Amino acid sequence: MMPLGRSSAQQNQLRFAELRRTVGDRKALWIAPLWAMTKRYLVIIRNLTDVSDLPVAYSAYTCHGLESSSPAELVSFDRRLSEAEIDGRIAAGQICEIWRLDSRIVHFRWLSTVRVSLPFLGLDFEPLAGDLLLFEVFTLADKRVRGIHTNVARHSLRRASDGGFQRMVALCAWWNAPALRVAEKNGFKIAGAVTRWQLGPVATFSTSRSVQVQGKTLSVLESRDD
């Protein structure tokens, strides 16, 4: 999501810094110019009607919402966000899960059952009834590559299943191998992909498999039985 109050140049700097942290300097240098013109996201789904196949997750994590943390606290961890945007997300009905380990915030994620704007694609995502869209995750830099994302994801999937949701849907950039590994470990399957080509002021889209774009709306029609 595009944080409020920051210029496009600042946004690009933050995105490039995140890309470098994810793939390393060498890969980032060739991915960045391609990504500026062609953005391809895999759309992944996880059936929540049966989560008994999930491995047991480390139990020391606790989850709460923003009632126990301030927007300023989240912004101090993730500079891509602004307090104004966090307030806007909550007002729109989006959900923030904040995960702590030994009382310290180590991970947070944004989910939604309502229509969500995806400014990095120039589209809105429309969850189907029973769907829970996971549209942003953040793990503290000094806590990465320690299994925290994997464990929190398992807890979050069980919470969603217990809450009566039937499917979790997420988007992942094709180059984000760490996130894709976490998704695979937790039973997500690829439903298809959406690609945005940007040629000057004109953007065009293509989709595959069960992913579709109608107008400015992105949706996934994958059967929950798959």
ZIKA-V741825 format. One line per field, one symbol per residue. phi: phi as a letter, one per 30 degrees, with the letter a starting at -180 (. if undefined). A space follows every 10 residues. Layout:
phi = ???
This chain:
phi = .dddibdddd dddddddddd ddcjdddddc deddddcbcb cdccbbdcdb cdddddcecd dbbacddcbc edddddcbdd cbdddedddd ddjdcccccc bhicdbabbc baccebdcdd cibcccddej cbdccabace edcdhbided ddeddddded dddjdcacbb cbdeddeedd dddddcidbd clbbbcccbi dccbbbbbhd cbbbicccbb cedddd
